[in-house]
């Protein structure tokens, strides 16, 4: 019994020690092997068994900024082929990764791996780690910061110089609380002790009953509260600071104002940013149109609305044209005007590729739709953000 207890203590100690092994700049890369390589020689890739500098790229097929980053790294791999190794790693499903490999014929090594997150503790992708030939982590960055000069320095063992990105910031501190017999709210600046959250709770009839936002950008906050199809429908009169906010609002069921209307008034009263819904005329607007009525999806027979999306894959049941535009706007990052005039719910599945710029419309055309650029100016409902003198 005593021996078993000792073994448990030793095992616990070793387990705790392993958890501390994370990738850090200036330290040796932890001993880790990517065992499931989907292309090239398909041999496991051990980080501590290399004689060249390594770049690790974390990505996904549904991540639009990841695709140009992959192409950029592929060009670097071809140019510095004998002097550096690049491995790209994803937790995306194998089907999507294999489809990407087949469609692009990428020369980059692609690994499927879901167990690396304790060592490579990243929150956003694309995400890159640069390791010198001695196994020392020289930089943790994003692919857009990597240049030929960066790679040359990595190969030669020189200190890595990365371009800094200027972000508009402001030293602001917001802390507003209010409570009466009808409602209560708390609106503060970013709280790093809290995680990220954007939630609007609704009753069985779909009516909003409370909201809870934590550490969200002004764009995320406004998109949800104003019920916009995407943040692409927000435009600013002047560049805004990259502040984040926490906002909680609860109110009684019989209060005269709707929850979201109340939220809009609170924000316009307390923030240095004012929001106004306007009809903005756009010279070359994107529009969703019907190009073939015979291919339009039939009326849905499903009992409830469902949807699934992973970047260029989108599947939904009991959708409206608004739901479809909501997805499309988030992909093309432009407001899209609905010119379909569809008044029924339908089912649809889209499976396109970021690498092929025409594949989205080819998929839409299978269902009778197409995104076009209007030949004349179009008025589009958008949210204007401007300086709030009263905030």
Helices and strands as residue ranges (DSSP letters): H 2-19, E 33-34, E 45-46, E 53-58, H 64-79, E 84-90, H 94-104, E 109-112, E 127-131, E 137-141, G 143-145, H 148-156, E 175-179, E 183-189, E 197-202, E 208-217, H 218-225, G 231-233, E 234-236, E 244-251, H 259-270, E 273-282, E 286-290, G 293-295, E 306-310, E 313-319, H 321-332, E 336-338, E 346-351, H 359-365, E 369-373, E 378-387
